[in-house]
Amino acid sequence: MTSTDDTDDVDSAEEEAAPAAGIYVYGIVPADVQPEDDATGIHDAPIEIVTHGDIAALVSEIDPDQRLGTPADLQAHARILDGTSHVAPVLPLRFGAVVSDRDAVINELLAEHEDEFASALDELEGFAQYLVRGRYVEETIIGEIVDENPEATALLESIRDQPEELTRDDRMALGEIIGHALEAKRDADTRITLDALAPLTDTVTVREPTHDEDAVQLAVLLEVDRQGELEQTVGDLAERWDDRVTMRLVGPMAPYDFVVTPKPEG
């Protein structure tokens, strides 16, 4: 028969052997921000706040042995940050910031960078990031390139209705012409978009294209109160480029392109 003392010792040993939960950090916010009661983050863990003075960190517990990096993990990370940006300034941390416990959040992150974070949050008050995206309509843009380039027109005629194996060189040459032309058009259309946005903000980052047919990829930091003006500007560009470029506006979201937040060491 086991004594009560022995049972307590066994329970204590099991608790010591159990792996401690890590703390996942999403971003930095003002200390008065409170998550919704049902807000959940990565692995559906409840979102909590760890505060230090006038600043705080959005966190949740995480199993340190469970790998991160699934699409669901990335979506949860962005969902928490972007949702917060609708109601308060937020300094996003890069995906995958994990520390040992809540004390480490304070000691290794908040206290270490308190003045820097507080200043950045003050500057971001009332602002959010938006993405201005344009994608070329393939048939229209290829036709435009061919019409403007006699060499491309000749190559297209030479390969029309011909077997691919007999026209490989011409097809490669045409592909190179189209690729260079797309780069030039992307540069020109990006400049047009920047000029259109200039009356609203000069805080803009040009993103690298992620697809051959990307026409415009811009991140814009803008006062949330001016979102309607931004929507109108993008709408005017969409009307100007009807059937040539499909325009899309995404946001508001956390200022990923405009904030570099130190990652905790733990």
N, C-alpha and C positions, 0 to 999 in steps of 0.2 A: 504494500500500500504506500503510495507516494504522499509525502507530507506536503502541507500548503507551502512551506518555504521552498521545497524542491521544485514545485510547480511554478512558483514565481521566478525561480532561477532559470528554468527552461524557457518561460515566456520572454524573459529579458534577453536571453541568448538569441532567441529567434528574432526579436526586434532589432538587435544589433546586427544580425546577419542579413536582414532584409535591406535591399538597396534603397537609399534615400532618393526621394524625388528631386529632380533638378528644377530650376526655375527658368522658363523661357521668357525672354524680354522682347516685346513688340516695338515699343517706342517710348518716348519721353513726352509728358504732358504737364500742364499746370496742376498743382496739388489739389485744386478744387474739382477736378474732373472725376466723375463717378460712372463706372460702366453700368449698362442696363443689368437688371437682376438676372436675366436669362442669357446674357452675352457669353458665348463660348468661343474658344480659340482652337488651337491645334489639338487634335485628338479629342475634340469636344470638351476640353477642360474649361471650367469656369474662369472668366477673366477677373483678375484682382488688381488692386492698386497698392504699390509700395511707395510711400511718401518720404520726402526729406526736405524740410523747409517749405519753400514755395513751389517745388517741382516734384514730380512723381514718375513712376514707371508703370506701364501697362504690362502685366505679367500673367502667366498661368503655370501650374505645375506640369511637369512632363517626365515621363519615364526615361532616364538617361540611357537605358539600354535599347530603346526603340529608335530606329533610324528615322531621320527626317529627310524630306525631299520629294514626297509624293505630290502630285498636282493638288490633292486636297489640302496638304500642309501649306503649300504656297498660297492657295486661295484663302485659307483661314487667316494666314498672316496679313495678306492684303485687305481682307474684309474688315479686320479689327482696325487697322490703321486708317483705311479710307472712310469707314463709318465714323471714326472719331473726328476726322478732319471736317465733317459737316457741322460739328458743334464746338470745336476748340482747336487751337493750334497743336500740331503734333510733330515731333522729330522722329522719323522712322529709323529703326535699326535695321541693318541688313538681316536677311533671313538666316536663321540658325544661331542666334545669340542666346547661349544657355550659360547660366552660372549655377553655383552649388546650392545656394539658399537665398532667402530674403535679405539676410545681413550682407551678403555679397553684392546684391543689387545696390544697396545703400553705399557700402564702403568702396566697391570697385567701379561704380558707375556714377551714381548720383552725387555723392560727396566729392568725388574726384573732379567732376566737371560742373559743379553747381552753378558757378557764375556764367560759364559758357552756355549752358543749357537755358538758364533763365533769360539771358540776353537774346538768344535765338528765338525762344518762344514769344518774347515781346515783339520782335520784328515780324513774326509770322501771324500775329493776331489779326484776324479778319481776312487772311489770304489762304488760298489753296492752289494746288496744281491742277492743270487741265492738259489733256493731250489733243492736239489738232492733227488729224490723220487724213491723208488723201491717197487713194489708190487709182492708178490709171485704169481706164476701161480698155482692155487689151485690143480689141478690134479697132477701136478708134485711134489709139495711140500708135499702133503699128501702121495703120493706113496713113497717119499724119507723117510718120518718119519716112515711109516709102515715097510719099508725094513730094517731100522736101529734098530727097536725095536721089539724083539720077542713077548713081551707081547701084543703090539698093533696088531701084525700079528694074534695072537691067538684070540684076541677079535674080530677082523674084521671077521675072519672065523666063530666065534660063532654066529654072528648076521646076517651073509649073508643069504638072502632069508628067514629070520625069521620075524614074526610079531613084530611090534615095541613094543606092550604092553607086550610081553614076554621077551624082551631083553633090557628093559629100563636101568637096572643097568649096563649091559655091554656097552651100548651105552654111558652112562654117564662116565664110566671109560675110554673108548676110547677117549671121548672128552677131558677129563682132561689130558691124555697123550699127545694128539695132541697140546693142549694149552700150556703145559709146554715146549714141544719140539719146538714150534714156537717161544716162548720167547728166548730160548737158541740159535736158529738159527738166530733170529733177532739181538741178541747181537753180535754173531760171524760175521754176514754179515755187521753189522754197523762198527765193528772194521776193517774189510777188506776195507771198503769204506773210513774210516778215514785214513788208511795207504796209500791208493791210492791218496788221496787229500793232504797229508802232504807236498809233494814237492811244491804245489801251495800256500797253506795257512794253518796256524794253528788257524785261527779265525773261528771256527765252533761251532754251537750249535746243540746238538742232540735233536730233537723234540720227544714228546711222540707219539706213534702210534695212528692213528685215526680209524684204521680198523684192524681186526684180521689178515688179510693177508698182512699188511704192513711189508716190509722187511727192508727198510731204509727210514728215514725221517731226513734230515740234512739241516740246514740253513748255508750258507757259505758267508762270507764277502770277496770279491775278487776285485782286480783291474779290471776294465772293459776291459782294453787292453789285459787281459789274458783270456778272455771268450773263445777264441778258444781252449786254452789248457784245460780248464775245460770241454768243449764239448768233446774233445778227450778222456779225462780220463773217463767220464761217458760212452762214447761210447765203450771204452775198457771193462768196467765192464759189459755193456749190452751184449757184444759179449761173454765174459767169462761165463755169466749166462744165455745164450740163452735158452729159453723154461723153465727156472726156475724162473727168476725174470725179470719183465718188468721195465726198467729204464726210468726215465723222468727227464729232467732238465727244471726248470722254472726260468725266469729272463731275463734281470736284473729287479730288483724291489727295492723299498725303504727298508732301513735296519731295518725292524720291530723288528727283533730278537736281534739287537745289540745296539739299542738306547732307552733310557728311557727318554722321554721328559716330563717335568712337565706340568700338565694340568692347564689351567688358572682357577682362582677361580670364575670368574664371570659367 
